[in-house]
Amino acid sequence: MWPAPVPAPEAASGPPSFAPPTDCIVVTTPFVPGYRVTKVIGTTFGLLVRSRGLGGNLVAGLRSIAGGEIKEYTQLLEQARHEALNRLTTHAKALGANAVVSVAFDTSEMSEVMTEVLAYGTAVVVEPDSAAPQPVALR
């Protein structure tokens, strides 16, 4: 199997820390180093639409007057991306995958108060590759 997951560090204060999935390999590359793809299952995704409550919007609106980072929205988007990633891995595992390659995110605004976050990639089955690495030549 793949290396044991590293637990997320505990945050003393501030937004929560998020750990990567432990039961499904997720990479942004089209391959997983040290593994070979034995089956391509197809497209997988995790979709989430989030809205900050009225109080959060008011605080964020006041902060936008002064300029700088709006931490309420930063935290909202970070949480939304991690939830979309969790939904992506749940969907991939339901399809029979143990890895997702070529993972990317897409974000859009809906009706000025909601944010859509989409995590997508290709669900695959991988297994450890014991073959010696092959040199790569660019021609």
N, C-alpha and C positions, 0 to 999 in steps of 0.2 A: 504494500500500500504506500501511500504518500507519507511524508514526514508528519510527526505529531504536531498539532496546532499549538501556537503560542498564545496563551491567554492574554486578553486585552489588559493593559495596565489600569490599575484603579485610579480614577481621577479624584484628587483631593477636593476639588470644587469645580464648578462649571458644567458644561454639557457632558453627558455620559459618553464613555468610550465604547467603541463597537469592535467586536472581534470578527475576523473573516470566517466564512463558513468552514466547518470542520469535517463535514461528511460529503463534500462535493468540491472538486478542484475548480476554481474559477480564475481564468486568466484573460488578459486583454490581447495576448498574442494568438496567432492561428495554430499554435502547437503548445504542448506541455513538455518542457525539457525533461528527459529521462523517461518519458512514456511514449507509447505509440498508440495512435488512434486505431481501434479495431472495428468501430462502427460509427457512422455519422447518422444521428437520429433526425436532426433538423432544427429549425428555429425554435427558440424558447424565449420567454420574456417574463418580466415582472412589472406590473403597472400599478401606479398609486396616484391618487389625486388628493391633495392636502390643501387645507385652508387654515390660516391662523385665525384664532378667535378675535372678537371685537377688541378686547383689552390689548392683545398683542399687536393688532393693527394700529391702535392708538399710540402705544409706546413706540412702535417702529416709525410711525408718522412723525412723532416729535423728534426722534433721533435723526430722521432724514433732514430736518431743518438745519441741524448743526453740521451735517456732513459726516463722512467716515463710514466705517462698517456698521451695518445694522445687524447686531448679534442675534436678535429674535428671528430674523429671516435666515441667517446663516445656519443657526441650529435647526430650524424647520427643514431646510433643504438637506442638511446632513442626515437627519433622521429619515427623511423621505427616501434618500438614495440608498441607505442601508436597508430599509424595509423593502424597496423595490428589488434589491439584490437578494434578500431572503426569499421573496416571492419567485424570483428567477430560478434560484436553486431548488425550491420546492417543486416548481413546474418541471424542471429538467429531470429531477429524480422520479417524478410521476411518469415521465416518458420512458424511464429506464436508463437514464444517463448517470454517469458518475463524475462527469466533468462538463464544463462549459468553456468553449474557446471563443476568441474574438468578441469578448464582452465589451459593450459600450453603453453609454447613457444618452438619453435625449430628454430635454426638459422644455416645457412650453407653459405659457400662462393661459388660463381660461377665465374669462369674464372678470378680469382684474383682481379677483380675490382668491382664486384657486391656482395651484400649480400642479401640473401633471409631470410625473417623473417616470420614465420608461427605462428599464434595464433590459438589454437584449443580447443574444449571442447564439452560438450553435451548440446544441446539446450533442455530446459524444460519449462513447464508451472508450476508456483508455486502460492500458495495462502497462506495468513497468517494462521498459525496454532494456534488455541486458546486452544488446549489441554494442560494440564499440562505436563511439561517435565518428561520423564521417566528416572529412574536411569539406568546407564550402569554398567554391571558387566562383568568382563573379567574372563573367566573360562578356 
